């Protein structure tokens, strides 16, 4: 049983220092997951569903699902939203439900809009040790497992117009224990996101974007993505995660009402061993009245 506990503590420690929050290659399709100030900024009722299978080929590798729904209300100055995140690594799982609210400001002499948002909700961490192979079935840790549920808060700011955006956020302001058998706890994560659209010609638009993640006592994480938007319907892009992985992504948007995206990512570090990469799929819908139809394609 000592071997099992050491392995479990290693997994918990790895999750606590390297990946406390679920990664996403298609982060630019689901900004509400990182920043509550994004709620309502699309000017429509938007629903986005993402599924990620990470490090395919490893037993117990991370599997994550994201669902976000948001819309503008009250003359489009207020946005409300809901995010649900389910993340599972080995015998450990995390479920989070957060409500989001954002207030949007519009300036008369500028096409830019500015919003600030808050989120609040509940997070649950649990482990089921019955799925582990143990040599001592009388160990109380093996019989009990754990389940912890606690509230949390988040905050963010977001500035945007139809061809550029920048945001700064901290989705989890409250540090909290991750389990009952170690000193691991959920640290505060700070996210900086930015992107823009560069028209190349009548057929191609270039869209670079970044996601910078900072956590105390951990190295910076930087995602760089460059996508080409072809004929206002097809996305083709490449992703580089600093010192960690590379990948590509693509999407199909036949109309301004829905889009389907896919991403593949391959590690560049020691995690490459017996690893078939990470796969991610995204489906997004926009519902709006005819009076609020987009005059030009919506990039963000």
ROVO-486811 format. One record per residue: x, z, y of N, C-alpha, C, O in turn; residue number from 1. Coordinates in steps of 0.2 Angstrom, whole numbers, plus 2048, in hexadecimal, padded with zeros to 3 digits. Layout:
# ROVO-486811
NODE  n.u  n.w  n.v  ca.u  ca.w  ca.v  c.u  c.w  c.v  o.u  o.w  o.v  resi
NODE    X    Z    Y     X     Z     Y    X    Z    Y    X    Z    Y   NUM
...
# end
This chain:
# ROVO-486811
NODE  n.u  n.w  n.v  ca.u  ca.w  ca.v  c.u  c.w  c.v  o.u  o.w  o.v  resi
NODE  804  800  7FA   800   800   800  804  800  806  802  7FD  80B     1
NODE  80A  803  806   80F   803   80C  810  7FC  80E  811  7FA  814     2
NODE  811  7F7  809   813   7F0   80B  80D  7ED  80E  80E  7E9  813     3
NODE  807  7EF  80C   801   7EC   80F  800  7EE  816  7FF  7EB  81B     4
NODE  802  7F5  817   801   7F8   81E  806  7F5  823  805  7F4  828     5
NODE  80C  7F4  820   812   7F1   824  810  7EA  826  811  7E8  82C     6
NODE  80D  7E6  821   80B   7DF   823  805  7DF  828  805  7DB  82D     7
NODE  801  7E4  827   7FB   7E4   82C  7FD  7E6  833  7FB  7E4  838     8
NODE  802  7EB  833   805   7ED   83A  809  7E8  83D  808  7E7  843     9
NODE  80C  7E3  839   80F   7DE   83C  80B  7D9  83F  80C  7D6  845    10
NODE  805  7D7  83B   800   7D3   83E  7FD  7D6  844  7FC  7D2  849    11
NODE  7FB  7DC  844   7F8   7DF   84A  7FD  7DF  850  7FB  7DE  856    12
NODE  804  7E0  84F   809   7E0   854  80A  7D9  857  80A  7D9  85D    13
NODE  80A  7D4  852   80A   7CD   854  804  7CC  859  805  7C8  85E    14
NODE  7FE  7CD  857   7F9   7CC   85B  7F9  7D0  861  7F6  7CD  867    15
NODE  7FB  7D6  861   7FC   7DA   867  801  7D7  86D  800  7D9  873    16
NODE  806  7D4  86A   80B   7D2   86F  80B  7CA  870  80D  7C8  876    17
NODE  809  7C6  86C   809   7BF   86D  802  7BC  86E  802  7B7  872    18
NODE  7FD  7BE  86A   7F7   7BA   86B  7F1  7BF  86A  7EE  7C0  865    19
NODE  7F0  7C3  870   7EB   7C8   870  7E4  7C4  871  7DF  7C6  86F    20
NODE  7E5  7BF  875   7DF   7BB   877  7E0  7B4  873  7E5  7B2  873    21
NODE  7DA  7B1  871   7DA   7AB   86E  7DD  7A5  872  7DB  7A5  878    22
NODE  7E1  7A1  86F   7E4   79B   872  7DF  796  872  7DA  796  86E    23
NODE  7E0  791  877   7DC   78B   877  7E0  785  879  7E2  785  87F    24
NODE  7E0  77F  876   7E3   779   878  7DF  776  87D  7E1  772  881    25
NODE  7D8  776  87C   7D3   773   881  7D1  778  886  7CB  778  888    26
NODE  7D5  77C  889   7D4   781   88E  7D0  77E  894  7CC  781  897    27
NODE  7D2  777  896   7CF   774   89C  7C8  772  89B  7C4  770  89F    28
NODE  7C5  772  894   7BE   771   893  7BA  777  893  7B4  777  893    29
NODE  7BD  77D  893   7BA   784   893  7BD  789  898  7BF  78E  896    30
NODE  7BD  787  89E   7C0   78C   8A3  7BC  793  8A4  7C0  798  8A6    31
NODE  7B6  793  8A2   7B2   79A   8A3  7B5  79F  89E  7B5  7A5  89F    32
NODE  7B8  79D  899   7BC   7A1   894  7C1  7A5  897  7C3  7AB  896    33
NODE  7C4  7A2  89C   7CA   7A5   8A0  7C8  7A8  8A7  7CC  7AD  8A9    34
NODE  7C3  7A5  8AA   7C2   7A7   8B1  7BA  7A8  8B2  7B7  7A3  8B2    35
NODE  7B8  7AE  8B3   7B0   7AE   8B5  7AE  7AB  8BB  7A8  7AA  8BC    36
NODE  7B3  7AA  8C0   7B1   7A6   8C6  7AF  79F  8C5  7AD  79C  8CA    37
NODE  7B0  79C  8BF   7AE   795   8BE  7A7  795  8BD  7A4  78F  8BD    38
NODE  7A3  79A  8BB   79C   79A   8BA  798  796  8BF  799  798  8C5    39
NODE  795  791  8BD   790   78E   8C2  794  788  8C6  790  785  8CA    40
NODE  79A  787  8C5   79E   783   8C9  79C  77B  8C8  79E  777  8CC    41
NODE  79A  77A  8C2   799   773   8C0  792  770  8C3  791  76A  8C3    42
NODE  78E  775  8C5   788   772   8C8  782  771  8C3  77E  76D  8C5    43
NODE  783  773  8BD   77E   771   8B8  77E  777  8B3  783  77C  8B3    44
NODE  779  777  8AE   779   77B   8A9  77E  779  8A3  77D  773  8A0    45
NODE  784  77C  8A2   789   77A   89E  78A  77E  898  78A  784  899    46
NODE  78A  77B  892   78C   77F   88C  791  77C  888  792  776  887    47
NODE  796  780  887   79D   77D   883  79E  781  87D  79E  788  87D    48
NODE  79F  77E  878   7A1   781   871  7A7  77F  86F  7A9  779  86F    49
NODE  7AC  783  86D   7B3   782   86B  7B4  785  864  7B3  78B  863    50
NODE  7B7  781  85F   7BA   785   859  7C1  783  858  7C3  77D  859    51
NODE  7C5  788  857   7CC   787   856  7CF  78A  84F  7CD  78F  84E    52
NODE  7D2  786  84B   7D5   788   845  7DD  787  846  7DF  782  847    53
NODE  7E0  78D  847   7E7   78D   849  7EB  78E  843  7EA  792  83E    54
NODE  7F1  78B  843   7F6   78B   83E  7F3  78A  837  7F4  78E  832    55
NODE  7F0  784  836   7ED   782   830  7F2  782  82A  7F8  780  82B    56
NODE  7F0  785  824   7F4   786   81F  7F7  78D  81D  7F9  78E  818    57
NODE  7F6  791  822   7F7   798   821  7F1  79C  820  7EC  79C  823    58
NODE  7F1  7A1  81B   7EC   7A5   819  7EB  7AA  81F  7F0  7AD  821    59
NODE  7E5  7AB  821   7E5   7B0   826  7E6  7AE  82D  7E7  7B2  832    60
NODE  7E8  7A8  82E   7EA   7A5   835  7E4  7A6  83A  7DE  7A6  837    61
NODE  7E5  7A6  840   7E0   7A7   845  7DA  7A1  845  7DC  79B  844    62
NODE  7D4  7A3  845   7CE   79F   846  7CA  7A2  84C  7C8  7A7  84C    63
NODE  7C8  79D  851   7C5   79F   857  7BF  79B  858  7BF  795  857    64
NODE  7BA  79E  85B   7B4   79A   85E  7B3  79D  865  7B3  7A3  866    65
NODE  7B1  798  869   7AF   79A   870  7A8  796  872  7A7  791  870    66
NODE  7A4  79A  875   79E   797   878  79D  79A  87F  79E  7A0  880    67
NODE  79C  795  883   79B   797   88A  795  793  88D  794  78D  88B    68
NODE  791  797  891   78B   794   894  78A  796  89B  78B  79C  89C    69
NODE  78A  792  8A0   789   794   8A7  785  78F  8AB  785  789  8A9    70
NODE  783  791  8B0   77F   78D   8B5  77F  790  8BC  780  796  8BD    71
NODE  77E  78B  8C1   77D   78E   8C8  775  790  8C9  771  78D  8C6    72
NODE  775  795  8CD   76E   798   8CF  76E  799  8D6  773  799  8D9    73
NODE  768  79B  8D9   768   79D   8E0  76B  798  8E5  770  79A  8E8    74
NODE  768  792  8E5   76B   78D   8EA  772  78B  8E8  776  789  8EC    75
NODE  774  78C  8E2   77B   78A   8DF  781  78E  8E3  786  78D  8E2    76
NODE  77F  794  8E6   784   798   8E9  786  79D  8E3  78B  7A1  8E4    77
NODE  782  79E  8DE   783   7A3   8D9  783  7A0  8D3  77F  79C  8D1    78
NODE  788  7A2  8CE   789   79F   8C8  789  7A5  8C3  78C  7AA  8C4    79
NODE  785  7A4  8BD   784   7A9   8B8  787  7A6  8B1  785  7A0  8B0    80
NODE  78A  7AA  8AD   78C   7A7   8A7  78D  7AC  8A1  78D  7B2  8A3    81
NODE  78E  7AA  89B   78F   7AE   895  794  7AB  891  794  7A5  890    82
NODE  799  7AF  88F   79E   7AC   88A  79E  7B1  884  79E  7B7  884    83
NODE  79F  7AD  87E   79F   7B1   878  7A6  7AE  874  7A7  7A8  874    84
NODE  7AA  7B3  872   7B0   7B1   86F  7B1  7B5  868  7B0  7BB  868    85
NODE  7B2  7B1  863   7B3   7B4   85D  7BA  7B2  85A  7BC  7AC  85A    86
NODE  7BF  7B7  859   7C6   7B5   857  7C7  7B9  851  7C6  7BF  851    87
NODE  7CA  7B6  84C   7CB   7B9   845  7D2  7B8  843  7D4  7B2  843    88
NODE  7D7  7BD  842   7DD   7BC   83F  7DE  7C0  839  7DE  7C7  83A    89
NODE  7DF  7BE  833   7DF   7C1   82D  7D9  7C6  82C  7D3  7C3  82C    90
NODE  7DA  7CC  82B   7D5   7D1   82A  7D2  7D4  831  7CD  7D7  831    91
NODE  7D5  7D2  836   7D3   7D4   83D  7CF  7CF  840  7D0  7C9  840    92
NODE  7C9  7D1  844   7C5   7CD   848  7C3  7D0  84E  7C3  7D6  84F    93
NODE  7C2  7CC  853   7C0   7CE   85A  7BA  7CA  85C  7BA  7C4  85C    94
NODE  7B5  7CD  85F   7AF   7CA   861  7AE  7CD  868  7AE  7D3  86A    95
NODE  7AD  7C8  86D   7AC   7CA   874  7A6  7C6  877  7A6  7C0  876    96
NODE  7A2  7CA  87B   79D   7C7   87E  79D  7C9  886  79D  7CF  887    97
NODE  79E  7C4  88A   79F   7C6   891  79A  7C2  896  799  7BC  895    98
NODE  796  7C6  89A   792   7C3   89F  796  7C1  8A6  79A  7C6  8A8    99
NODE  795  7BB  8A9   799   7B9   8AE  794  7B8  8B4  78F  7B5  8B4   100
NODE  797  7BA  8BA   793   7B8   8C0  798  7B6  8C6  79E  7B9  8C6   101
NODE  797  7B1  8C9   79C   7AE   8CE  798  7AC  8D5  792  7AA  8D4   102
NODE  79B  7AE  8DA   798   7AC   8E1  79C  7A6  8E4  7A2  7A7  8E4   103
NODE  799  7A0  8E6   79C   79B   8E8  79B  79A  8F0  796  79A  8F2   104
NODE  7A1  798  8F3   7A1   797   8FA  7A2  790  8FC  7A7  78D  8F9   105
NODE  79F  78D  900   7A0   786   902  7A2  786  90A  79E  789  90E   106
NODE  7A7  782  90C   7A9   782   912  7A7  77B  916  7A7  776  912   107
NODE  7A4  77B  91C   7A1   776   91F  7A6  770  920  7A4  76A  91F   108
NODE  7AC  771  922   7B1   76C   923  7B6  76B  91E  7BC  768  91F   109
NODE  7B4  76D  918   7B9   76C   912  7B5  76A  90C  7AF  76D  90B   110
NODE  7B8  766  907   7B4   764   901  7B6  76A  8FC  7B3  76A  8F6   111
NODE  7BA  76E  8FD   7BC   774   8F9  7B7  779  8F8  7B3  77A  8FD   112
NODE  7B6  77C  8F3   7B1   782   8F2  7B6  788  8EF  7BA  786  8EB   113
NODE  7B4  78E  8F0   7B7   793   8EE  7B2  798  8EB  7AD  799  8ED   114
NODE  7B4  79B  8E5   7B0   7A0   8E2  7B4  7A6  8DF  7BA  7A5  8DE   115
NODE  7B0  7AB  8DF   7B3   7B1   8DC  7AE  7B4  8D7  7A8  7B4  8D8   116
NODE  7B1  7B6  8D1   7AC   7B8   8CC  7AE  7BF  8C8  7B4  7C1  8C9   117
NODE  7A9  7C2  8C5   7AA   7C8   8C1  7A7  7C7  8BA  7A2  7C3  8B9   118
NODE  7AA  7CA  8B5   7A7   7CA   8AF  7A6  7D1  8AC  7AB  7D5  8AD   119
NODE  7A2  7D2  8A7   7A1   7D9   8A4  79E  7D8  89D  799  7D3  89D   120
NODE  7A0  7DB  898   79D   7DB   892  7A0  7DF  88D  7A3  7E5  88F   121
NODE  7A0  7DD  887   7A2   7E2   881  7A6  7DE  87C  7A6  7D8  87B   122
NODE  7AB  7E2  87A   7B0   7DF   875  7B0  7E4  86F  7B0  7EA  86F   123
NODE  7B1  7E0  869   7B1   7E4   863  7B7  7E2  85F  7B8  7DC  85D   124
NODE  7BB  7E6  85D   7C1   7E5   858  7BF  7E8  852  7BD  7EE  851   125
NODE  7C0  7E5  84C   7BF   7E8   846  7C4  7E5  840  7C7  7DF  841   126
NODE  7C5  7E8  83B   7C9   7E6   835  7C6  7E8  82F  7C3  7ED  82E   127
NODE  7C6  7E3  82A   7C3   7E4   823  7C9  7E4  81E  7CB  7DF  81D   128
NODE  7CC  7EA  81C   7D1   7EA   818  7D0  7E8  811  7D4  7E7  80D   129
NODE  7C9  7E7  80F   7C8   7E6   808  7CA  7DF  806  7CB  7DD  800   130
NODE  7CC  7DB  80B   7CE   7D4   80A  7D6  7D4  808  7D8  7CF  806   131
NODE  7D9  7DA  809   7E0   7DA   808  7E2  7DC  800  7DD  7E0  7FD   132
NODE  7E7  7DA  7FE   7E9   7DC   7F7  7ED  7E3  7F8  7F2  7E3  7FB   133
NODE  7EA  7E8  7F5   7ED   7EF   7F5  7EF  7F1  7EE  7EC  7F0  7E9   134
NODE  7F5  7F5  7EE   7F7   7F9   7E8  7F4  800  7E7  7F4  802  7E2   135
NODE  7F2  803  7ED   7EF   809   7ED  7E8  809  7EF  7E7  809  7F5   136
NODE  7E3  808  7EB   7DC   808   7ED  7D9  80E  7F0  7D4  80E  7F3   137
NODE  7DD  814  7EF   7DA   81A   7F2  7DD  81C  7F9  7DB  821  7FC   138
NODE  7E1  817  7FC   7E3   818   803  7DD  818  807  7D9  813  807   139
NODE  7DC  81D  80B   7D6   81D   810  7D6  818  815  7D0  816  817   140
NODE  7DC  815  817   7DC   80F   81C  7D9  809  818  7D5  805  81C   141
NODE  7DA  809  812   7D7   803   80E  7D0  803  80E  7CC  7FE  80D   142
NODE  7CD  809  80D   7C6   80A   80C  7C2  80A  812  7BC  808  812   143
NODE  7C5  80C  818   7C1   80D   81E  7C1  807  823  7BC  805  826   144
NODE  7C7  804  824   7C8   7FF   829  7C6  802  830  7C7  808  831   145
NODE  7C4  7FE  834   7C2   800   83B  7BE  7FB  83F  7BE  7F5  83D   146
NODE  7BA  7FE  844   7B6   7FA   848  7B6  7FE  84F  7B3  803  84F   147
NODE  7B8  7FA  854   7B9   7FD   85B  7B5  7F9  860  7B6  7F3  860   148
NODE  7B0  7FB  863   7AC   7F8   868  7AD  7FB  86F  7AB  801  870   149
NODE  7AF  7F7  874   7B0   7FA   87B  7AE  7F5  880  7AE  7EF  87F   150
NODE  7AC  7F7  886   7AA   7F3   88B  7B1  7F0  88F  7B6  7F3  88E   151
NODE  7B0  7EB  893   7B6   7E8   896  7B3  7E4  89C  7AD  7E3  89D   152
NODE  7B7  7E3  8A1   7B6   7E0   8A7  7BB  7DA  8A9  7C1  7DB  8A6   153
NODE  7B9  7D5  8AD   7BE   7D0   8AF  7BC  7CE  8B6  7B7  7CF  8B8   154
NODE  7C1  7CA  8B9   7C0   7C8   8BF  7C4  7C2  8C0  7C9  7C0  8BD   155
NODE  7C2  7BD  8C5   7C6   7B7   8C7  7C4  7B4  8CD  7BF  7B5  8D0   156
NODE  7C8  7B0  8D0   7C7   7AC   8D5  7C8  7A4  8D4  7CC  7A3  8CF   157
NODE  7C5  7A0  8D7   7C5   799   8D5  7C4  794  8DB  7BF  795  8DF   158
NODE  7C8  790  8DD   7C7   78B   8E2  7C7  784  8DF  7CB  782  8DB   159
NODE  7C3  780  8E1   7C2   779   8DE  7BE  774  8E3  7BA  776  8E7   160
NODE  7C0  76E  8E1   7BB   768   8E4  7BB  763  8DE  7BE  764  8D9   161
NODE  7B9  75D  8DF   7B7   759   8DA  7BD  756  8D6  7BD  753  8D1   162
NODE  7C3  756  8DA   7C9   754   8D7  7CF  759  8D6  7D5  756  8D5   163
NODE  7CE  75F  8D7   7D3   764   8D6  7D0  76B  8D5  7CB  76C  8D7   164
NODE  7D4  76F  8D2   7D2   776   8D2  7D8  77B  8D1  7DD  779  8CF   165
NODE  7D7  781  8D3   7DC   786   8D1  7D9  78D  8D0  7D4  78F  8D4   166
NODE  7DB  791  8CB   7D7   797   8CA  7DC  79D  8C8  7E1  79B  8C5   167
NODE  7DA  7A3  8C9   7DE   7A9   8C7  7DA  7AE  8C5  7D4  7AF  8C8   168
NODE  7DB  7B1  8BF   7D6   7B5   8BC  7D9  7BA  8B7  7DF  7B9  8B5   169
NODE  7D6  7C0  8B6   7D8   7C5   8B1  7D1  7C6  8AD  7CD  7CB  8AF   170
NODE  7D0  7C3  8A7   7CA   7C4   8A4  7C9  7CB  8A1  7C3  7CD  8A0   171
NODE  7CE  7CF  89F   7CD   7D5   89D  7D1  7DA  8A1  7D7  7DB  8A0   172
NODE  7CE  7DE  8A5   7D1   7E3   8AA  7D2  7E9  8A6  7D7  7ED  8A9   173
NODE  7CF  7EB  8A1   7CF   7F2   89E  7D4  7F1  898  7D2  7ED  893   174
NODE  7D9  7F5  898   7DD   7F5   892  7DA  7FA  88D  7D8  7FF  88F   175
NODE  7DA  7F8  886   7D6   7FC   881  7DA  7FB  87B  7DD  7F6  87A   176
NODE  7D9  800  876   7DB   800   870  7D9  7FA  86C  7D3  7F8  86C   177
NODE  7DD  7F7  868   7DB   7F2   863  7D9  7F4  85C  7D6  7F0  859   178
NODE  7DC  7FA  85A   7DB   7FC   853  7DB  804  853  7DD  807  858   179
NODE  7DB  807  84D   7DB   80E   84D  7E1  810  849  7E2  816  847   180
NODE  7E6  80B  847   7EC   80D   843  7F2  80C  846  7F7  80D  843   181
NODE  7F2  809  84C   7F9   808   850  7F7  809  857  7F2  80B  859   182
NODE  7FD  808  85B   7FC   809   862  7FB  802  866  7FC  802  86C   183
NODE  7F8  7FD  862   7F7   7F7   866  7F1  7F8  86A  7EC  7FB  868   184
NODE  7F1  7F4  870   7EC   7F4   875  7EB  7EE  878  7F0  7EA  879   185
NODE  7E5  7EC  87A   7E4   7E6   87E  7E7  7E6  885  7E5  7EA  889   186
NODE  7EC  7E2  887   7EF   7E2   88D  7EB  7DE  892  7E8  7DA  890   187
NODE  7ED  7DF  898   7EA   7DA   89D  7EE  7D4  89D  7F4  7D3  89D   188
NODE  7EA  7CE  89D   7EC   7C8   89D  7EA  7C4  8A4  7E5  7C4  8A6   189
NODE  7EF  7C1  8A7   7EE   7BE   8AD  7EF  7B6  8AC  7F4  7B4  8A9   190
NODE  7EA  7B2  8AE   7EA   7AB   8AD  7EA  7A7  8B4  7E6  7A9  8B9   191
NODE  7EE  7A2  8B5   7EE   79E   8BA  7ED  797  8B8  7F0  794  8B3   192
NODE  7E7  794  8BA   7E6   78D   8B8  7E5  788  8BE  7E4  78A  8C3   193
NODE  7E7  782  8BD   7E7   77D   8C2  7E7  776  8BF  7E9  775  8B9   194
NODE  7E4  772  8C3   7E4   76B   8C0  7E1  766  8C6  7DF  768  8CB   195
NODE  7E2  760  8C5   7E0   75B   8CA  7DF  754  8C6  7E1  753  8C1   196
NODE  7DC  750  8CA   7DB   749   8C8  7DF  744  8CC  7DE  744  8D2   197
NODE  7E3  740  8C9   7E6   73B   8CD  7E4  734  8CB  7E5  731  8C6   198
NODE  7E0  730  8D0   7DE   729   8CE  7E4  725  8CD  7E8  724  8D2   199
NODE  7E4  721  8C8   7EA   71D   8C7  7E7  715  8C8  7EB  712  8CC   200
NODE  7E2  714  8C5   7DF   70D   8C7  7D7  70E  8C6  7D5  713  8C5   201
NODE  7D4  708  8C5   7CC   708   8C4  7CA  70A  8BD  7C5  70C  8BC   202
NODE  7CF  70A  8B9   7CE   70C   8B2  7D1  713  8B0  7CE  716  8AB   203
NODE  7D6  715  8B3   7DA   71B   8B0  7DA  720  8B6  7DC  71F  8BB   204
NODE  7D8  726  8B4   7DA   72C   8B8  7DE  731  8B4  7DD  732  8AE   205
NODE  7E3  734  8B8   7E8   738   8B5  7E6  73F  8B6  7E5  741  8BC   206
NODE  7E6  744  8B2   7E4   74B   8B3  7E9  750  8B0  7E9  751  8AA   207
NODE  7EE  752  8B4   7F2   757   8B2  7EF  75E  8B3  7EB  75F  8B7   208
NODE  7F0  763  8AE   7EE   76A   8AF  7F3  76F  8AC  7F7  76D  8A8   209
NODE  7F2  775  8AE   7F7   77A   8AC  7F3  780  8AA  7EE  782  8AE   210
NODE  7F5  784  8A6   7F3   78B   8A4  7F8  790  8A3  7FC  78F  89F   211
NODE  7F9  794  8A8   7FF   799   8A8  7FC  7A0  8A6  7F7  7A2  8AA   212
NODE  7FF  7A3  8A1   7FC   7AA   89F  802  7AF  89F  808  7AE  89D   213
NODE  800  7B4  8A3   805   7BA   8A4  802  7C0  8A1  7FD  7C2  8A2   214
NODE  807  7C4  89D   805   7CA   89A  80B  7CE  89B  811  7CC  899   215
NODE  80A  7D5  89D   810   7D9   89E  814  7DA  897  811  7DA  892   216
NODE  81A  7DA  897   81F   7DB   892  81F  7D6  88D  820  7D7  887   217
NODE  81D  7D0  88F   81D   7CA   88B  81F  7C4  88F  81E  7C4  895   218
NODE  822  7BF  88C   824   7B9   88F  81E  7B5  892  819  7B5  88F   219
NODE  81F  7B1  897   81A   7AD   89A  818  7A7  895  81C  7A5  892   220
NODE  812  7A6  895   80F   7A0   891  80D  79B  896  809  79C  89A   221
NODE  80F  795  895   80D   78F   899  80B  789  895  80E  787  891   222
NODE  804  787  896   802   781   893  801  77B  898  7FF  77C  89E   223
NODE  804  776  897   804   770   89B  800  76A  897  802  769  892   224
NODE  7FC  767  89B   7F8   762   898  7F7  75C  89D  7F6  75D  8A3   225
NODE  7F8  756  89A   7F7   750   89E  7F2  74B  89B  7F4  749  895   226
NODE  7ED  74A  89E   7E8   746   89A  7E6  73F  89E  7E7  73F  8A5   227
NODE  7E5  73A  89B   7E3   734   89E  7DB  733  89D  7D9  733  897   228
NODE  7D7  732  8A2   7D0   730   8A2  7CF  729  8A2  7D0  726  8A7   229
NODE  7CD  726  89D   7CC   71F   89C  7C5  71C  89D  7C1  71F  899   230
NODE  7C4  718  8A1   7BD   715   8A2  7B8  71A  8A3  7B2  719  8A1   231
NODE  7B9  720  8A6   7B5   725   8A7  7B1  728  8A1  7AC  72B  8A1   232
NODE  7B4  727  89B   7B1   729   895  7B6  72C  890  7B4  730  88C   233
NODE  7BC  72A  890   7C1   72C   88B  7C7  730  88E  7C9  72E  893   234
NODE  7C8  736  88A   7CE   73A   88C  7D3  739  887  7D2  73A  881   235
NODE  7D9  738  889   7DF   739   885  7E5  73D  888  7E6  73B  88E   236
NODE  7E7  742  885   7EC   746   888  7F1  749  883  7F1  749  87D   237
NODE  7F6  74C  886   7FC   74F   883  7FC  756  885  7FB  758  88B   238
NODE  7FE  75B  881   7FF   762   883  806  765  881  808  763  87C   239
NODE  809  769  885   80F   76C   884  80E  774  885  80D  775  88B   240
NODE  80F  778  880   80F   77F   881  816  781  881  81A  781  87C   241
NODE  819  784  887   820   786   888  823  78A  882  820  78F  880   242
NODE  828  787  87F   82B   78B   879  827  78C  873  829  791  86F   243
NODE  821  789  873   81D   78A   86D  81A  784  86A  81A  784  863   244
NODE  817  77F  86D   814   77A   86A  813  774  86E  813  774  874   245
NODE  811  76E  86A   80F   768   86E  809  766  86A  807  768  865   246
NODE  805  761  86D   7FF   75F   86A  7FC  759  86E  7FF  757  874   247
NODE  7F7  756  86C   7F3   751   870  7EC  753  86F  7EA  757  86B   248
NODE  7E8  750  874   7E1   751   874  7DD  74B  876  7E0  746  879   249
NODE  7D7  74A  874   7D3   745   876  7CC  747  877  7CA  74C  874   250
NODE  7C8  743  87B   7C1   745   87C  7BD  73E  87D  7C0  739  87F   251
NODE  7B7  73F  87C   7B2   739   87D  7AC  73C  881  7A9  740  87F   252
NODE  7AB  739  887   7A5   73B   88B  7A1  735  88D  7A2  731  892   253
NODE  79C  733  888   798   72D   889  794  72D  88F  792  728  892   254
NODE  792  733  892   78E   734   898  790  73B  89B  794  73E  899   255
NODE  78D  73C  8A1   78E   742   8A4  78B  748  8A1  78B  74E  8A4   256
NODE  788  747  89B   784   74D   898  787  750  893  786  756  891   257
NODE  78C  74D  88F   78F   750   88A  796  74D  888  797  747  88A   258
NODE  79A  751  885   7A1   74E   883  7A3  752  87D  7A1  757  87C   259
NODE  7A8  74E  879   7AA   751   873  7B2  750  873  7B4  74B  874   260
NODE  7B6  756  872   7BD   756   872  7C0  758  86C  7BD  75C  868   261
NODE  7C6  756  86B   7CA   758   865  7D2  759  868  7D4  755  86C   262
NODE  7D5  75E  865   7DC   75F   866  7E0  761  860  7DD  765  85C   263
NODE  7E6  75F  860   7EB   761   85A  7F1  763  85D  7F4  761  862   264
NODE  7F3  769  85A   7F9   76C   85D  7FE  76E  857  7FC  771  852   265
NODE  804  76D  858   80A   76E   853  80F  773  856  811  772  85C   266
NODE  810  779  853   815   77D   855  81C  77A  856  81E  776  852   267
NODE  820  77D  85A   827   77B   85B  82C  780  859  832  77F  858   268
NODE  829  787  858   82D   78C   856  82D  78D  84E  82B  789  84B   269
NODE  82F  794  84C   830   795   845  829  795  842  829  795  83B   270
NODE  823  795  845   81D   795   842  81B  78E  83F  816  78D  83C   271
NODE  820  789  840   81F   783   83D  81F  783  836  81D  77E  832   272
NODE  823  788  833   824   788   82C  81D  788  828  819  78C  829   273
NODE  81C  783  823   816   782   81F  810  783  824  80B  786  822   274
NODE  810  77F  829   80B   77F   82E  808  778  830  80D  774  831   275
NODE  802  777  82F   7FF   770   830  7FC  770  837  7F8  76B  839   276
NODE  7FE  774  83C   7FC   774   843  7F5  777  844  7F2  77A  83F   277
NODE  7F3  776  84A   7EC   779   84C  7E8  774  84E  7EA  76F  851   278
NODE  7E1  775  84D   7DC   770   84E  7D7  773  852  7D5  779  851   279
NODE  7D4  770  857   7CF   772   85C  7CA  76D  85D  7CC  767  85F   280
NODE  7C4  76F  85D   7BE   76A   85F  7BA  76D  864  7B9  773  864   281
NODE  7B7  769  869   7B3   76C   86E  7AD  767  870  7AE  761  86F   282
NODE  7A8  76A  871   7A1   767   872  79E  76A  878  79D  770  879   283
NODE  79D  766  87D   79B   768   884  794  764  886  794  75E  885   284
NODE  78F  768  889   789   765   88B  788  767  893  78A  76D  894   285
NODE  786  762  897   783   764   89D  77C  761  89E  77A  75C  89D   286
NODE  778  766  8A0   771   765   8A1  76F  766  8A9  771  76B  8AC   287
NODE  76C  761  8AC   76B   761   8B3  765  75C  8B4  763  758  8B1   288
NODE  762  75E  8BA   75C   759   8BC  75F  753  8BF  765  752  8C0   289
NODE  75A  74E  8BF   75C   747   8C2  75F  748  8C9  763  744  8CB   290
NODE  75C  74D  8CD   75E   74E   8D4  765  750  8D5  769  74F  8DA   291
NODE  768  753  8CF   76E   756   8CF  773  752  8CB  779  755  8C9   292
NODE  771  74C  8C9   776   748   8C5  77D  747  8C9  77D  746  8CF   293
NODE  782  746  8C5   789   745   8C8  789  73E  8CA  787  739  8C7   294
NODE  78B  73D  8D0   78D   736   8D3  793  733  8D0  793  72D  8CF   295
NODE  798  738  8CF   79E   735   8CC  7A0  73A  8C6  79D  73F  8C5   296
NODE  7A4  738  8C1   7A6   73C   8BB  7A8  743  8BD  7AB  744  8C2   297
NODE  7A6  748  8BA   7A8   74F   8BB  7AE  750  8B7  7AE  750  8B1   298
NODE  7B4  752  8BA   7BA   753   8B7  7BB  75A  8B5  7BF  75B  8B0   299
NODE  7B8  75F  8B8   7BA   766   8B7  7B3  76A  8B6  7B3  770  8B5   300
# end
